[in-house]
Amino acid sequence: MIRTDELLLNVGPQHPSTHGVFRLIVKIDGETIIEATPVIGYLHRGTEKLAEDLMYTQIIPYTDRMDYVSAMLGNYAYVHAVETLMEIEVPERAEYLRVIAMELNRIASHLVWFGTYLLDLGAITPFLYAFREREKILQLLAELSGSRMTYSYMRIGGVKWDVPDEGWLGRVDAFLDAFSGALEEFHDLVTGNEIIQARLKGVGQYDAATAIAYGLTGVNLRSTGVNYDVRRAKPYSIYNRFAFHVPTREEGDLWARYCLRMEEMEQSRRIVKQAVAQFPTSGDIIAKLPKVLRAPAGEVYTSVESTRGELGVYIRSEGGPKPYRVHFRRPSFVNLQILPRLLVGEHIANMVAIIGGIDVIMGEVDA
């Protein structure tokens, strides 16, 4: 028997798989991880504390930076909480624009995960295919909002701009039709690959009780068979007007989470397709509100289904133009808790796959 010594290994704060400034300290005995400690905080910007000194409208750009590859959903989560607190009615046309923007952004975010995850596992070509499709979405969102990633498109009571021209919705529709073929291409290239399946099946596994105990949401929860999606469980905006499926799997491993994210892109495509078909021919894009918003005294908590799980926003108001307290329930921060449990006892070779499988955005963790 070969004698081995325990070794302390620093992973990060750089790639592979530690997207953003994330550091992981692991203790290994030979090939086996016996201890794992995530170290966070390198990207901490004090977003919640800054919000206490900003007027309600000034907080919106900060929500872009939390999940920087899914900024539309961060925008919406915040303005939705303010609108609920102030009882603001959002025009129908604005709601359709919001849903189209959010679901396109969800697809783009999952494409970043798909491409970089496969890159971390050693496959270069899927990254190029994924970013080819993502670029098409970013172009559409740039035309709509004027920005490629940090959009600040949502406004309290509506959205910043209407469709940029008469042909924009047609270009969105054309992309959605073509994207079906791109998804089939991804499946042909990756999903059926026996090497990828061997790397993911049975690895990073946990059951529904464990997922619930850790507070996991999004794909990390639905991979254990729990059918929970905020868009269905606590409907908001106009999601109850669209037919879409909330996919789940029972395995609770990396393979289940991979398959679910691939299926979620198809479901987002279905939602946007319906939203484009139902899009109102006219109407306002923002409610008529005073220039300086003053929320009534009170508190509110709302949540949305972000790309990485349940994104909650708590706001407490004492009646002025600035919130007394703002807190974000960041899904990446909560989902990251389970990482040490998944790593301890695993081979070091599986570490990168397990970290990437959780799909954590460090800007959200360190907000």
N, C-alpha and C positions, 0 to 999 in steps of 0.2 A: 504493500500500500504506500502510495506517495504521500509524504508529509507536506502539508501546505500551511502557510502563515496567513493570518488575517491581513487584509490590505484595505486601506481607506482610499477611496477613489472619488475625485471631484469631477462631476459631469456638468459642464457649463461654467460660467453663464454664456454659452454659445451653442451652436448646433453640434451634433445632430439631434433633432427632435425637440430640443428645448427652445421652441420658437418664442422669441422675445428674450428678455434678460431673466432667465430662470436657472437656478443652480440646484443641483441634487448631489448630496453627499451619500455615497453608498459604501457599506462595509462588505467586503466579499471574502469568502472562504473558498479558495480555488475558483470554481466557475459559478458558485452559488452566492446570491445576495442574502446576507443575514441581517442587514439593517439598512434602512433608507430614510433620509431626512430631507424633505424639500426646503429650500431656502428662498423666500420670496421677499419682495419689497424694493428690488432694484429699480422698478419703474413707478414707484409710488409718487403721485403728484398731488395728493390731498384734495381730490375732486369734491368730495362731500363737504369738507370744511370750507373750501373756496366758495361753494354754492351759497353758504350762509351770508356772504358779503356781496352777492350778485343779485340783480333784479331777475325776475322769472325768465324773461326772454334772453338774458345774457348767459344763461346756463346751457342752452342748447348746444353750442359748439363743443363743450366739454364732454357731452355724451357721445360725440363722434369718436373720441380718442380712447374710450374704454375698450370697445371691440372694434378695432380699426379696419377689419375686413368685413364688418357687418354693421356699418354705422347707421344705416337707415332704421334698423330695429332699435338701436340705442336711442336715436332721436325720438322715435315713436313712443317708446316706453315712458320717457320723461314727459313729453307733452300730453300724453294720455292721462297721466297722473294729475297734472295741473288742470286739465280740462274737467276731470272728475271732481276735483276739489272745488273748482269754480262753477261747476254745472254749465259748461259751455257746450252748445250744440254745434257739431261740425257739419258743414255742407256735404251733401252726398257726393258731389263730383270730387271733392277733396279726399273723401274716404276711399274712393276707387283709385285715385292717384297714389294714395298711401299704400294700399294693398299691392298694387302693381310694383311700386318701388321696393317695398319690403321683401316680397317674394322673389323678385329678380336678384336682390342683394343676398337673399338666403342661398340661392343657387350659386352665385359667385363665391360666397364664403365656403360652401361645401366643395367647390372646385379647387379652392386654395388648399383645403384639407386633403382632398384626394391626390392632388399633384404632389404636394410636399410630403405626404405620408408615404407614397410610393417611392419618392426620391430618398427618403430616410431608410427605406427598406432595400434600396439598391437598384431601383428601376428608374431609368432616366426618361424614357419615351413618354410614359403617362403624364409626367409633369408638363411636357411641351404640349400635349393634346389638351390637357385641362386648362392651361393658361391661354391657349388659342380661343377656347370658348368663353373663358372669363373676360378676355379683352373685348369681345363683342358686347357683353353685358355692361362693362364699364363705359363703353362708348355710349350706349343708350342712356345710362344713368348720368353721364357727363352732359349729354344734350338736355336732359331734364333739369339737372340741378346746378350745372356749371362746375362740378368738381368730380374727380375720379374716385376718391375714397372717403374723404371726410366731408360729407355732403352738407350738413346743417340745412337740410331741405325742409324738414318738418317745422311748422309754426304752431304756436298755441292757437287753436281754432281752425287749423287747416294746413296748407302747404305754401311754400314760397312762390312757386311759379306754376302756371298751367302747362299743358303739353307744348313743346317748343314749336311745333308746326303741325299741319294737318296730316302729314305722312308718318309722324312718330309712332302712333299706335300700330300702323301697318308694318313698320319695321320691327316693332316688338313681336307682333304676330308671326312675321316671317322667321324671326329668330327662334321662336318657340317651336315652330314646325321643324326647322332644321335641327334643333337640339335633340329631338327624339332620336335622330340618326346618330348624333354624337354620343348619346348615352349607350346605344347599342354597340358603338365602336369601343367605348370604355369597357363594357362587359366582355366583348370579344377579346380585347387586349389583356385585361386584368382579372376579371371575376372568375373566368374559367381556368386561370393559370394555376397549375397544381403546386407550384412553388409558393405563390402567395397564400393559397389555402393552407399549406403546411405550416407557414409562418404564423397564421392567425387562428386557426381552429383549435379550440381547447386552451388557448393562452389568455391570461388576464381575466379569468372567469370568476363570476360571483352570482348569487341568486337574488331574487326579488326582495327578500327580507333584508339582506345586506344593503342593497341599493337604497331602500327606504330608510334604513337606520342611518345611513350616511347623508341622507337628504339629496341624493342624486336626482337630476331631472334631465329632460331631453332624451337623446339617443342612449345615454348611459343608463337611464332608467328603463326605457322601452325595450332595450335589448334583453331584459329579464322577463318580458311578458306583461309588464304593467302598461296598460293602455291609458297614458296620461299625457295629454297635449293641451296647453292652456287655451288654444284656439277653439277646442271642443269642450273642455271641462268648464271654462269660464269665458264664454264667447265675448269678444270685444270687436270694435270697429264693425265691419260688415261681413265677417268670416262666415256667419251663419247663412249667407246667401249662396255659398259655393259648395259644390260636391267635391269632397276630397277624402282620401283614406289616411288614417293614422296607422302607419305600419308598425308592427311589433314582431319580436322574435323571442324564443324561449331560452336560447343557449347561454346568454349572458357573457359571451366571450368576445374577443376582438373581431372575429369573423361576423358575428351578429351585428356589431356596431358598424362595421364596414358596409354590410348589405343594407342596413337601415338608412345610412346617409345617402347611399346611391338611390334608394327608393324615394327618399324625401325630395331629392331633386326633381324626380318625375311628378310628385304630388304638387310641388310648388309650380311646376310648369302648367299643370292642370288648372290651378287656381288663377294664375295670370291669364291663361287662355280664356277662362270664363269672365274675368274682370274686363278684359279688352272687349269681349263680345257684348257685355252689359253696360259698357261705359256710357254715362249720360251725355247727350249731345250738347247740353248747355248747363249753366249753373255757376254759382260762386265757388271759389277755391279757398276762401277763408271767411270766418265769421266776422261780423262787425264788432270790434272791441275797442275800448279806450287805449290810448297810446301807452299809458302806464297802468299795468295790471296790478290790482290789489286783491289778493285772495282773502276770503273771509276767514276768521279765526277757526281753527279746527285742524284735523289731521286726516290723511287718506293713505291707503296702501292699494296699489294696483299691480298687476303683473301681466306679462305677455310671454309668448313662446318665442324666445330668441333662437338663434342658430345653435347655441350651446345649451339650451335648457330654459328654465323659468327665470326670467329677468324681472325682478320686483323693484318698485320704487315707492318709498315712504316719504311723505312730505308733511311737515307740521308748520302751520301758519299761525301767526299772532295778529294777523290783520293788516300787515304793511306790504310794501312793494317787493320785499325780499322774504324768502322762506326762513323760518326760525331754524329748521333742521331738514336736511335731505339725506336719505340713506338709500343705497342701491343694494338689492339682494343679487349679487353677481353669481351667475351659475358656474363660471369657471372656478371661482374661489371655492365654492362648495364642492364641486366635482373633484377638485384636486385632493381633497381630504383622503380619498380612497387609495391614492397612489402608493403610499408605503405598504399598505396591506397587500396590494397586488404584486409588488416587487419582492417582498421578503419570501425567500424560498424558491424564487425563480432563477433560471440561468441568466447570467449577465448578457448573453446573446439576445435574450428576449426583451431587454430593458427598453431599447429604442422603440420597438413596436408597441409596448404597453403605454409608454409615455404619450406617444402620438395618438394612440387609440382613444385616449380620454378627450382629446381635442380641446386643449386649454389655450385661451388667449391671455397673455400675461398682463396686458393693459387693463383687462377686466379684473384680474386677480388683485392687482396693485392699485386700483382706482382710489 
